Amino acid sequence: MTQAALEAVKGEKSLVELARIYNVHPNTIGKLRASPVTKWKAELMGHARRT
């Protein structure tokens, strides 16, 4: 589920597309995407790609 939230943060696919891929409701991914832990992981991953 965390992977779906991280992909949602990237913004490359819509919540509906991700929900279909991960077989969950779009609201579930939206809630995870908004969590502080997910935001922290996404920021960390972004920094790692730039270095």
PyMOL CGO cylinders between C-alpha atoms (Angstrom):
from pymol import cmd
from pymol.cgo import CYLINDER

trace = [
    CYLINDER, 0.00, 0.00, 0.00, 2.85, 2.39, 0.74, 0.3, 1, 1, 1, 1, 1, 1,
    CYLINDER, 2.85, 2.39, 0.74, 4.11, 1.93, -2.80, 0.3, 1, 1, 1, 1, 1, 1,
    CYLINDER, 4.11, 1.93, -2.80, 0.74, 3.08, -4.13, 0.3, 1, 1, 1, 1, 1, 1,
    CYLINDER, 0.74, 3.08, -4.13, 0.88, 6.18, -1.94, 0.3, 1, 1, 1, 1, 1, 1,
    CYLINDER, 0.88, 6.18, -1.94, 4.40, 6.99, -3.11, 0.3, 1, 1, 1, 1, 1, 1,
    CYLINDER, 4.40, 6.99, -3.11, 3.34, 6.63, -6.72, 0.3, 1, 1, 1, 1, 1, 1,
    CYLINDER, 3.34, 6.63, -6.72, 0.41, 8.94, -6.00, 0.3, 1, 1, 1, 1, 1, 1,
    CYLINDER, 0.41, 8.94, -6.00, 2.81, 11.55, -4.62, 0.3, 1, 1, 1, 1, 1, 1,
    CYLINDER, 2.81, 11.55, -4.62, 4.83, 11.35, -7.84, 0.3, 1, 1, 1, 1, 1, 1,
    CYLINDER, 4.83, 11.35, -7.84, 1.69, 12.28, -9.75, 0.3, 1, 1, 1, 1, 1, 1,
    CYLINDER, 1.69, 12.28, -9.75, 2.44, 10.17, -12.80, 0.3, 1, 1, 1, 1, 1, 1,
    CYLINDER, 2.44, 10.17, -12.80, -0.87, 8.27, -12.56, 0.3, 1, 1, 1, 1, 1, 1,
    CYLINDER, -0.87, 8.27, -12.56, -4.28, 9.26, -11.26, 0.3, 1, 1, 1, 1, 1, 1,
    CYLINDER, -4.28, 9.26, -11.26, -5.66, 7.89, -8.01, 0.3, 1, 1, 1, 1, 1, 1,
    CYLINDER, -5.66, 7.89, -8.01, -8.19, 5.88, -10.01, 0.3, 1, 1, 1, 1, 1, 1,
    CYLINDER, -8.19, 5.88, -10.01, -5.45, 4.27, -12.11, 0.3, 1, 1, 1, 1, 1, 1,
    CYLINDER, -5.45, 4.27, -12.11, -3.44, 3.42, -9.01, 0.3, 1, 1, 1, 1, 1, 1,
    CYLINDER, -3.44, 3.42, -9.01, -6.52, 2.07, -7.25, 0.3, 1, 1, 1, 1, 1, 1,
    CYLINDER, -6.52, 2.07, -7.25, -7.11, -0.31, -10.16, 0.3, 1, 1, 1, 1, 1, 1,
    CYLINDER, -7.11, -0.31, -10.16, -3.48, -1.44, -10.16, 0.3, 1, 1, 1, 1, 1, 1,
    CYLINDER, -3.48, -1.44, -10.16, -3.37, -2.05, -6.39, 0.3, 1, 1, 1, 1, 1, 1,
    CYLINDER, -3.37, -2.05, -6.39, -6.99, -3.20, -6.10, 0.3, 1, 1, 1, 1, 1, 1,
    CYLINDER, -6.99, -3.20, -6.10, -7.99, -0.65, -3.45, 0.3, 1, 1, 1, 1, 1, 1,
    CYLINDER, -7.99, -0.65, -3.45, -10.43, 2.26, -3.24, 0.3, 1, 1, 1, 1, 1, 1,
    CYLINDER, -10.43, 2.26, -3.24, -9.02, 5.60, -4.53, 0.3, 1, 1, 1, 1, 1, 1,
    CYLINDER, -9.02, 5.60, -4.53, -9.84, 7.26, -1.18, 0.3, 1, 1, 1, 1, 1, 1,
    CYLINDER, -9.84, 7.26, -1.18, -7.51, 4.83, 0.57, 0.3, 1, 1, 1, 1, 1, 1,
    CYLINDER, -7.51, 4.83, 0.57, -4.59, 5.92, -1.58, 0.3, 1, 1, 1, 1, 1, 1,
    CYLINDER, -4.59, 5.92, -1.58, -5.56, 9.57, -1.17, 0.3, 1, 1, 1, 1, 1, 1,
    CYLINDER, -5.56, 9.57, -1.17, -5.48, 9.27, 2.62, 0.3, 1, 1, 1, 1, 1, 1,
    CYLINDER, -5.48, 9.27, 2.62, -2.10, 7.54, 2.57, 0.3, 1, 1, 1, 1, 1, 1,
    CYLINDER, -2.10, 7.54, 2.57, -0.71, 10.11, 0.14, 0.3, 1, 1, 1, 1, 1, 1,
    CYLINDER, -0.71, 10.11, 0.14, -1.59, 12.87, 2.59, 0.3, 1, 1, 1, 1, 1, 1,
    CYLINDER, -1.59, 12.87, 2.59, 0.11, 11.21, 5.56, 0.3, 1, 1, 1, 1, 1, 1,
    CYLINDER, 0.11, 11.21, 5.56, 3.28, 12.86, 6.95, 0.3, 1, 1, 1, 1, 1, 1,
    CYLINDER, 3.28, 12.86, 6.95, 5.24, 9.61, 6.66, 0.3, 1, 1, 1, 1, 1, 1,
    CYLINDER, 5.24, 9.61, 6.66, 4.46, 9.25, 2.96, 0.3, 1, 1, 1, 1, 1, 1,
    CYLINDER, 4.46, 9.25, 2.96, 5.42, 12.87, 2.30, 0.3, 1, 1, 1, 1, 1, 1,
    CYLINDER, 5.42, 12.87, 2.30, 8.70, 12.34, 4.15, 0.3, 1, 1, 1, 1, 1, 1,
    CYLINDER, 8.70, 12.34, 4.15, 9.50, 9.21, 2.15, 0.3, 1, 1, 1, 1, 1, 1,
    CYLINDER, 9.50, 9.21, 2.15, 8.67, 10.94, -1.13, 0.3, 1, 1, 1, 1, 1, 1,
    CYLINDER, 8.67, 10.94, -1.13, 10.91, 13.88, -0.26, 0.3, 1, 1, 1, 1, 1, 1,
    CYLINDER, 10.91, 13.88, -0.26, 13.72, 11.53, 0.70, 0.3, 1, 1, 1, 1, 1, 1,
    CYLINDER, 13.72, 11.53, 0.70, 13.37, 9.58, -2.55, 0.3, 1, 1, 1, 1, 1, 1,
    CYLINDER, 13.37, 9.58, -2.55, 13.40, 12.83, -4.52, 0.3, 1, 1, 1, 1, 1, 1,
    CYLINDER, 13.40, 12.83, -4.52, 16.63, 13.92, -2.87, 0.3, 1, 1, 1, 1, 1, 1,
    CYLINDER, 16.63, 13.92, -2.87, 18.22, 10.53, -3.49, 0.3, 1, 1, 1, 1, 1, 1,
    CYLINDER, 18.22, 10.53, -3.49, 17.44, 10.73, -7.22, 0.3, 1, 1, 1, 1, 1, 1,
    CYLINDER, 17.44, 10.73, -7.22, 19.02, 14.17, -7.53, 0.3, 1, 1, 1, 1, 1, 1,
    CYLINDER, 19.02, 14.17, -7.53, 22.32, 13.14, -5.95, 0.3, 1, 1, 1, 1, 1, 1,
]
cmd.load_cgo(trace, "trace")
